[in-house]
Amino acid sequence: MTPVLIVLNAGSSSLKFQVFDMPDGEEPQLVWRGLYEGLGGDARFTVKDASGSILDESSWGQGEEIGHEESLMHLIAWLREHQEGRKLVAIGHRVVHGGATYSGPVLVDETVLQALEALVPLAPLHQPHNLEPIRIVRRRLPGMPQVACFDTAFHQTQSDIATLFALPREMRDRGVRRYGFHGLSYDYIASILKDYDPRLAEGRVIVAHLGNGASLCALRNGRSIATTMGFSALDGLPMGTRCGAVDAGVIFFMLREMKLSPEAAERMLYTKSGLLGVSGLSNDMRVLRTNAATNPDAKRAIELFIYRITREIGSLVAALGGIDGLVFTAGIGENDAATRAEVVDGLAWAGLTLDESANGTAGPRISSGSGSSVWVVPTNEELVIARQTRSVLGDTQARLAS
């Protein structure tokens, strides 16, 4: 039988999944992908084949208790009905935080799970949801190998200085340092750049992962040198609903003068800020673009987003000692030509020039001239998780499938 694995990415009310064939000696091959959304309420299930055609859809009413456990077991049952000579051999999970301990993927056992649970205070809005499916599988499918793949791991190549805050030593001893996130996305871009430009893959590249979550990463020879996110996924660029970098004094103001509880302040910074907070309209760049001509706040939100991207790229150019290429990826980066054009225009000082026609069709190369090149490269975090899960399993996957 052909071994397959499931890649899971769990949110607070959603469960994204992809299913990969694992042919011996070949790249993992996507078979199905889908989503459970509205968990805890009006839950919906959609699954598509590798080409994007819908294969099946289901929905549950408000009175039906459909959470992560029910959706995961529904997925396992669906796979059994459609396995067609395939056998599930493992599950790979996106886990936001691996702390300082995990510099790569790891096979989950009780010790690992406890270590990851101890990191919840470092990523309180992400880590609990990432770990929930792991607990469910350990309870409902005992013996099923599970591999945790971390958004922080890719940035472990950064220097000690690049990860340091100017805080007392006791804070670092408690885990307060710069970690960086979106590492699975940056890992994929680093792995695929050679297919676009072999020399660029070995050079000084800044990758702009621009989506509802947004960050930048400086790569040298495919390794992370610096990134805009730090201790938490709040840092760096403004995002859909997250504030990005903010003076720590603002937090004290929120607590002392606005009389917000720590929990209320956290909610404001994570869920009511960013593009949504500035515009007062939406966290969706498409909505903001549509309304920018008539809504000054929507226009201001876009301008702030672009300004902060170009400003932060400047700091990463300094960290790299120059720039050979810029890569746009993720939802906004891959699909919003206007954002790409505005960012490149703001980087004319760095020798970047735009090919407007290529930008309109998303390239892949969207620069002109002989200066630093600019690219649009779709990311694929799920494939990275599949690769990493296979790497951890090694030769055991063939045995498990037999």
C-alpha positions in Angstrom: 0.0 0.0 0.0 1.1 3.6 -0.6 2.0 5.3 2.6 0.3 8.7 3.2 0.5 11.3 5.9 -1.8 14.1 7.0 -0.5 17.6 7.6 -2.6 19.6 10.1 -2.8 23.3 10.9 -5.2 24.0 13.7 -6.7 27.4 14.7 -9.1 28.4 17.3 -12.2 27.5 15.2 -10.7 25.8 12.2 -8.7 22.8 11.1 -6.8 22.9 7.8 -5.4 19.7 6.4 -3.6 18.3 3.4 -3.0 14.7 2.6 0.2 13.6 0.9 1.2 10.4 -0.9 4.8 9.4 0.2 6.2 7.5 -2.8 9.6 5.9 -2.0 12.5 8.2 -2.9 10.3 11.0 -4.4 8.9 14.4 -3.3 5.6 14.1 -1.2 2.7 14.4 -3.6 -0.5 16.3 -2.6 -3.6 14.2 -2.9 -6.3 16.1 -1.0 -6.6 19.3 0.9 -9.4 20.8 2.9 -10.7 22.8 5.8 -13.0 22.5 8.7 -14.2 26.0 9.7 -16.8 27.4 12.1 -15.9 24.8 14.7 -17.9 25.2 17.9 -20.8 26.8 15.9 -22.0 26.2 12.3 -19.2 23.9 11.3 -18.4 23.3 7.6 -16.2 20.8 5.9 -14.7 21.1 2.4 -12.2 18.8 0.7 -10.6 19.3 -2.7 -8.3 17.3 -4.9 -4.8 18.4 -5.9 -6.2 20.5 -8.8 -8.6 22.4 -6.6 -11.8 20.7 -7.6 -14.3 20.2 -4.8 -14.7 16.5 -3.9 -17.0 16.7 -0.9 -18.7 19.2 1.4 -20.6 18.8 4.6 -22.1 21.1 7.2 -23.5 20.8 10.7 -26.1 22.9 12.5 -25.7 25.0 15.6 -27.0 22.3 17.9 -24.3 19.7 16.8 -21.2 19.7 18.9 -18.4 19.8 16.3 -15.1 20.7 17.7 -11.5 19.8 16.8 -11.9 16.2 18.1 -15.1 15.5 16.1 -13.7 17.1 13.0 -10.4 15.2 13.2 -12.2 11.9 13.6 -14.5 12.8 10.8 -11.4 13.4 8.6 -10.0 10.0 9.6 -13.3 8.3 8.6 -13.4 10.2 5.3 -9.9 9.0 4.5 -10.7 5.4 5.3 -13.6 5.6 2.8 -11.4 7.1 0.1 -8.0 5.6 0.8 -7.8 3.6 -2.5 -4.8 1.5 -1.7 -3.3 4.0 0.7 -2.5 3.7 4.4 -2.1 6.5 6.9 1.3 6.2 8.5 1.8 9.5 10.3 0.5 13.0 11.0 2.6 16.2 10.8 1.6 19.3 12.7 2.3 22.9 12.4 3.4 24.1 15.8 4.1 27.8 16.1 6.6 27.7 18.9 9.5 25.3 19.5 11.4 27.6 21.9 15.2 27.5 22.0 15.2 23.7 22.3 13.9 22.5 19.0 15.9 23.5 15.9 14.1 21.1 13.7 11.1 18.7 13.5 10.6 16.2 16.3 8.7 13.0 16.8 6.2 13.7 19.6 6.2 11.7 22.8 4.9 12.7 26.2 8.2 14.4 27.1 8.1 16.5 23.9 4.4 17.4 24.4 5.0 18.6 28.0 7.9 20.7 26.7 5.7 22.3 24.0 2.9 22.9 26.6 5.4 24.8 28.7 5.8 27.2 25.8 2.2 28.2 25.8 3.0 31.5 27.7 5.2 32.5 24.8 2.5 32.0 22.2 -0.8 32.0 24.1 -3.1 32.6 21.1 -1.5 30.0 18.8 0.3 27.2 20.8 -2.8 25.8 22.6 -4.7 25.3 19.3 -1.6 23.7 17.6 -1.2 21.2 20.4 -4.9 20.2 20.7 -4.9 17.9 17.7 -1.7 16.2 19.0 -3.5 15.4 22.2 -6.6 14.1 20.4 -4.5 11.8 18.2 -2.6 10.4 21.2 -5.9 9.7 22.8 -8.0 8.4 19.9 -5.2 6.9 17.6 -2.6 5.6 20.1 0.5 4.5 18.3 0.1 6.8 15.4 3.4 8.6 14.8 3.1 12.4 15.1 5.8 15.0 14.1 5.8 18.6 15.3 7.2 21.1 12.8 8.0 24.5 14.1 7.6 28.1 12.8 10.5 29.1 15.0 13.0 26.4 14.0 14.2 28.0 10.7 15.5 31.1 12.6 17.8 29.1 14.9 20.7 29.9 12.5 20.7 33.5 13.6 23.5 34.8 15.7 23.2 35.2 19.4 23.3 39.0 19.0 20.4 38.9 16.5 18.2 37.1 19.1 19.1 39.3 22.1 17.0 41.9 23.8 18.7 44.6 26.0 17.1 43.2 29.1 18.5 41.7 32.3 20.1 38.3 32.0 17.4 36.7 34.2 14.8 37.5 31.4 16.7 35.6 28.8 17.2 32.8 31.2 13.3 32.6 31.3 13.1 32.4 27.5 12.7 36.1 26.7 14.6 36.5 23.4 13.9 37.0 19.7 12.6 33.7 18.1 11.1 34.7 14.8 8.1 33.0 13.1 6.8 32.0 9.6 9.8 29.8 9.5 8.0 27.0 7.6 7.2 29.5 4.8 10.8 30.8 4.7 12.1 27.3 4.7 10.1 26.6 1.6 11.2 29.8 -0.2 14.8 29.0 0.6 14.5 25.5 -0.7 12.9 26.6 -4.0 14.8 29.7 -4.9 17.5 27.7 -6.8 14.8 26.7 -9.3 14.2 30.4 -10.1 17.8 31.8 -9.9 20.7 29.6 -8.6 22.9 32.5 -7.9 20.2 34.4 -6.0 19.7 31.3 -3.8 23.3 31.7 -2.5 23.0 35.5 -2.2 21.5 38.1 0.1 17.7 37.8 -0.1 14.8 39.4 1.8 11.6 37.5 1.8 8.4 39.4 2.4 5.7 37.0 3.8 2.7 39.3 3.6 -0.6 38.0 4.6 -3.0 38.4 7.5 0.1 37.6 9.5 3.1 39.4 8.0 6.9 39.4 8.5 10.2 39.8 6.7 13.2 37.5 6.8 16.8 38.2 5.7 18.5 35.2 4.1 22.1 34.7 3.3 22.8 31.5 1.4 19.4 30.2 2.3 19.9 30.7 6.1 18.0 33.1 8.3 20.1 36.1 9.4 17.4 38.3 10.8 13.7 38.6 10.9 11.1 41.2 11.9 9.1 39.0 14.3 10.7 38.5 17.7 9.5 37.2 21.0 6.0 36.9 19.8 4.0 36.9 16.6 2.9 40.5 17.5 6.3 42.0 16.6 7.5 43.7 13.4 5.1 44.7 10.6 1.5 45.7 11.1 -0.7 42.8 10.2 -4.4 42.1 9.6 -5.4 42.5 13.2 -2.0 42.6 15.0 -0.2 45.8 15.9 3.3 44.9 14.9 6.2 46.6 16.7 5.0 49.0 19.4 6.7 50.9 22.2 6.5 48.9 25.4 5.4 52.1 27.1 2.1 51.8 25.2 1.3 48.6 27.1 1.9 50.4 30.4 -0.5 53.2 29.2 -3.1 50.6 28.4 -2.8 49.0 31.8 -2.5 52.1 34.0 -4.4 54.9 32.2 -7.0 52.9 30.2 -7.4 50.4 33.1 -7.4 47.5 30.8 -6.7 44.0 32.2 -3.7 42.2 30.7 -6.2 39.9 28.9 -8.1 42.9 27.4 -4.8 44.5 26.4 -3.6 41.3 24.7 -6.9 41.0 22.8 -6.6 44.6 21.6 -3.0 44.0 20.3 -3.8 40.7 18.7 -7.3 41.1 17.4 -8.3 44.7 17.1 -5.2 46.4 15.8 -3.2 46.3 12.6 -5.0 47.1 9.3 -8.3 46.6 11.1 -7.5 49.0 13.9 -6.1 51.8 11.7 -8.8 51.6 9.1 -11.7 50.9 11.4 -13.1 49.0 8.5 -11.4 45.6 7.7 -8.3 43.5 8.0 -8.7 42.4 4.4 -6.4 44.3 2.0 -8.8 43.8 -0.8 -11.6 45.6 1.1 -9.1 48.4 2.0 -8.0 48.8 -1.6 -11.6 49.0 -2.8 -12.4 51.7 -0.3 -9.2 53.7 -0.2 -10.3 56.3 -2.7 -13.2 57.4 -0.5 -12.2 56.3 3.0 -9.2 58.2 4.4 -8.7 55.7 7.2 -8.5 52.8 4.7 -5.9 54.7 2.7 -4.0 55.5 5.9 -3.9 51.8 6.9 -2.4 50.8 3.5 0.1 53.6 3.6 1.3 52.6 7.1 1.6 49.0 6.0 3.8 50.0 3.0 5.8 52.4 5.0 6.6 49.9 7.7 7.5 47.2 5.1 10.0 49.5 3.3 11.4 50.8 6.6 12.0 47.3 7.9 13.5 46.1 4.7 16.0 48.9 5.1 17.1 47.5 8.5 17.4 44.0 7.0 19.5 45.3 4.1 21.8 46.7 6.8 21.9 43.3 8.5 22.8 41.6 5.3 25.3 44.2 4.1 23.3 44.7 0.9 20.6 43.1 -1.1 20.6 40.8 -4.2 16.9 40.0 -4.3 13.5 40.6 -2.8 10.8 37.8 -2.8 7.1 38.4 -2.2 5.0 35.5 -0.9 1.8 34.6 1.1 -1.7 36.0 0.4 -1.0 39.7 -0.1 2.5 39.2 -1.4 1.4 36.7 -4.1 -1.9 38.4 -5.1 -1.8 42.2 -4.5 0.1 43.8 -7.4 -0.5 47.3 -5.9 1.3 46.4 -2.7 4.2 44.9 -4.5 4.5 48.0 -6.7 4.4 50.4 -3.8 7.0 48.5 -1.9 9.4 48.3 -4.8 8.8 52.0 -5.5 9.8 52.8 -1.9 13.0 50.8 -2.4 14.3 52.6 -5.5 17.3 53.7 -3.3 18.3 50.0 -3.1 18.4 49.6 -6.9 15.1 47.9 -7.2 13.0 48.7 -10.3 9.6 47.2 -11.3 8.5 45.6 -14.5 4.9 46.7 -14.4 3.7 44.2 -17.0 5.3 41.3 -15.2 4.0 42.6 -11.8 0.5 42.6 -13.3 0.8 38.9 -14.0 2.7 38.0 -10.8 5.9 37.3 -12.6 7.6 35.2 -11.3 10.3 37.8 -11.9 8.8 41.3 -11.7 11.9 43.5 -11.8 13.6 45.2 -14.7 17.2 46.2 -15.3 20.4 44.7 -14.0 20.0 45.6 -10.3 18.6 43.6 -7.5 15.9 41.2 -8.7 12.3 41.1 -7.4 10.2 37.9 -7.5 6.8 36.5 -6.6 7.1 33.0 -5.3 4.1 31.1 -3.9 4.8 29.6 -0.5 3.9 26.0 0.5 4.2 25.5 4.3 2.3 22.2 4.1 4.8 20.7 1.8 7.6 21.6 4.2 5.8 19.9 7.0 5.3 16.8 4.8 9.0 16.8 3.9 10.0 17.3 7.6 7.6 14.6 8.8 9.0 12.2 6.2 12.6 13.1 7.2 11.8 12.3 10.9 10.1 9.0 10.1 12.9 7.9 7.8 12.7 4.3 6.8 9.9 3.5 9.3 7.2 4.8 6.9 7.7 1.8 4.5 7.4 -0.6 7.5 4.3 1.2 8.8 2.6 1.0 5.4 3.3 -2.7 4.9 
